Amino acid sequence: MPNIRLIKRRIRSIRNTAKITKAMELVAASKMRRAQERALQGRPYDQKLRQVIADLMAAHCRDRGEDLHPLLSRRHVNSVGIIHITADRGLCGGLNSNVNRRSASLVLERQVSVEFVAVGRKGRDFLLRTGQRVVAEFTRLGDRPKMTDIQPIARIAVDDYLKGQVDEVNIVYPQFVTTMTQRPVVQRLLPVEPSVFPAKQNVDYIFEPDPGFVLDHLLPRFVEMEIYHAILETAASEQSARMVAMKSASDNASEIVEELTLEYNKARQEMITKELLDLMGAAASGQGR
């Protein structure tokens, strides 16, 4: 016969766990909407900025016929830098592990020297555990990172690229698709690749003081904004994944409590029946005497 005291203890323990997961679900839900709005609002800005860079490149090359800016020119890839972005905390389903696997597969695909800039504690721990070369790490950026938090990451990427330490820089991060779906993606950061637009969208702008000067100042800013947007996408993905994971955990806990309650009731009925039978047996033996 099952131990009634043990079943009651398990029910109490699971109910306490369900209270924690429910609270975490509510907290994640309250943060999720704001994080999603910030991530989605940054996408049109990113697209427009790429169009401006494309116009600047066309005007710069047309007016002076000079070589492309160092952050725009491609070269043979002998080494790759990866900005690996994950969450600082777990309990968000397979979000972090999916990004870690994507970076690991990228290393296997490229077959060149790779160095990492780890953003987020979960990704940093994975990279160190697997013996990857981590040149810098950034953790505890919070749910609302500031541009001042992003600038050191961008500076490392730009400096390493300009010095020739890496020939290409990629960002690996979880892209927010829907509340239920977050996709790990690889985005090339350097060299900068402007978007290609139809000819009818091209406008002959006048840039002051000149396209080259504007391009020199805009490209580092563009790198910062790309990293910042990737971190916003990660924050939205993290809160969405955590809310879904905690809701699933709470639902599973409720199902387990129901099953254990049923088992407890059955065990209690068996115990009562056994006690009644013992009493009836004792009474019958007393009457027989």
N, C-alpha and C positions, 0 to 999 in steps of 0.2 A: 504494500500500500504506500502511495506517495507520502512524503513528509509534509504535513500541512504547514508547519512552522517555516520550513524552507521555502515553500511556495509563496507564502505571505511575504517573506523577506524579499524574494525576487520581484514580486509585484510592486512592492514599495520602492525598490531600487529602480525599476524601469520607469515608474511614474515620476520619480525625481529626475531621471535622465530626460524624460519627455518634456518636463518643465523647462529644462535648460535649452533643449533643441528648439522648443517653441519660442522662447525668448530670443534666441539667436536668429530664428527665422524672421521675427518681427523687426529686429534691429536691421538685418540685411535688407528687408523690404523697404524700410524707411530710407535707407541710403541708396538703394538701387535706382530709384527714379531720377534722383539728382545726378547720379553718376552716368546714367544712360543719356540724359539730356546733354550733359557736357560733352560726351563722346560723339553724339550725333551732330551737335552744333558745330563741331570742329571739322567735319568732313567737307562741307562746301568751301570753307576757308582754305583747306589744303588743296582742293582742286583749282581754285582761283589763283592761288599762289604759284602753282605749277604753270598755269597759263601765262602769268606775268613773266616768269623766268624764261619760258619759251620765246615770248616777244622780245625780251631783253637780249637773249642769245642771237636772235635773227637780226636785230638792229645793230648789235655790237659787231657781228661778223660782216654785215653789209657796209657799215660806215668805215671800219678800219681794216677789215680783212685780217685781223689778228687771230692767234690761236685761241682756243677755248680756255675758259677759266680752269685752273687746276682741279677744282672740285667738280668740273663737268667732263673733263677729258678722261677717256678710258685708257687702260694700259693692261699689259699681260698680267694675269692674276697668279702670283706665287704665294701669297699669304692673304688670309681673310680675317677680318675682325667681325665679331658678332656681339651685338648688344642684346643680351638675353634677359627678357622682362617677365617676371612672375610676381605672384603675391607674396607678402611677408608671412601670411598665416595660411593654415590649411583649413580643413573642414569645408571645402568648396568642391567636393566631387573630384573628378579627374582633371580639373582645369590645369593645375600645376604639372602633373605628370604628363599630360598631353603636350604641353609646351616643351618640357624637358626632352621628351622623345623626339619632337620635331627638330630641336637643336642637335641631338645626337645623330639623327639621320642626315642632317645637313653636313655634319663633319664627315660622315662616311661618304657622302655623295661628292664632296669637293676634292678630297684626296690631296689637300695642300695644308700648309701650316696655318693653324687657327688659334686666335687669341680671343678671350671673352671679356666683356664688361658685364658683370652681373648686377642686375637691378631687381631687388627682391630677395628675401632671405631663403625662400624655398628653392629658387633657381641657383643661388650661390651654393647652398649645401649640396645640391645635386652635382654641380660642376666640380666642386672640391672632392666630393666622394668618388667621382669617376676619373679623377686625375687630370682634368683639363687645365689649360693655362689661363688663369684669371688675373688680368692686369689691374683691375679696379673693381670695387664693389660698392653698391649704394643700397641701403636698406632704410626702412622706416620713413618712407616718403609720405605716408599717410593717405587718407582718402581724398584729400584736396591738395595735391602737390602744387608748388609755386614755380614760376619760371626760373627763379634763382636756384631752385633745387635741380633743375634740368641742365643749366648752363655748364656745370663741370663735366657732365656726361658728354655733352656735345663737344666741349673743348678737347676731351681726350680723343674722340672719334676723328675730329678734323685734324688735330695735330699729328696723330699717328698716320693719317692718310697723306698729309702734305709731306711728312718726313720720309715716306716710303716704307714705313714699318709694315703697313698693310696696303694691299692694292684694291681692296674692296671692303665695304662695311655693310653689313646686313643687320636688320632688326628682326628678332623673333619674339612674337607676343601673341596673346589670345585676342583675336578680333571679335568684338561683340556683333552677333547676328540677330538673335532674338533672346528673350529671357531664358528659353530652354536650350539655346544653341550658342556655343562660343567656339570659334574655329582658330586653331593655332596657325599663324601665317608667317611667311618669310618675306620681308620687304627690303629691297635694296635701298640703302641710304646714300652711300657714296660709291662711285660717282653719281651725282644728282642726275636723274633722268626726267626731264620735263615732259609733260603730257603733250600728245600730238592731237591737234584740233583741226577740224575741217577748214579749208581755205576761207570760206565765207565768214568764219569767226575771227579771222586774223585782222587786226586793226593797226594801222601805221601810227603808233603813239609817238609823241615827242617827249623824250626823257631829259631831265635836267639834274645835275650838270651834264652827264652823258651816260649812255647805257653801260659802259664798262665800270664807271664809278658806282652806279646803283647796283650792278651785279655783285661787285666786291662786298658790298654791305648787306645785300639781301641774302646771298647764299648761306653764310653762317647762321643768319636768323632762320632761314628755311630749315636747316639741319636741326636747330633747337625745336622748332615747331613740330617737325616730324616725330622727334623723340617724345615731346610733350603729348602729342596726340596719341601715340602708341601707349603711353602710360595711362592716359584717360580711358582708352579702350580696355586696358587691363583692369582698371578699377571698376568699370561697368561690368565686365565679364566676371570679375571676382564676386561682386555683390549679387549678381544674378545667379551664378552657380551656387553660392552659399545659401541663398534663399531656397532654391530648388532642393539642394541636398538636405537642408535642415527640415524642410517640409516633408520630404521622403522619410527622414529619420523619425519625425514625430508620428507620421502615419504608421510606420512599422512598429513603433513602440506601442501605439494604441492597439494594433492587432495582436501583439504579443500579450499585452495585458488582458485582452478579452479571452485569449486562449488559456492563459494561466488562471484567470478567474473561473472559467468553466472547469478546468482541471481541479481547482481548489474546491469548488462546490461539489464535484463528484467525490473527491476524497473525503470531504466532510460528511456527505451522505453515507458513504461506505462506513465511516467511523461510527456514525450514529446508529446505523443498522446493526453493526457488529456489537455495539454496546447494548442495544435492545435485545438482541439475540442472547447475549450473555446473561442479561437480567432475567429474560424469560426462562432460560435454561436453569438458572439458579433457583428461580421460584418453583419450577416444575420439580426439581430435585428435592426441594424443601417440603413440598406437598406429598411427595412419594414417601418420605420418612414418616 
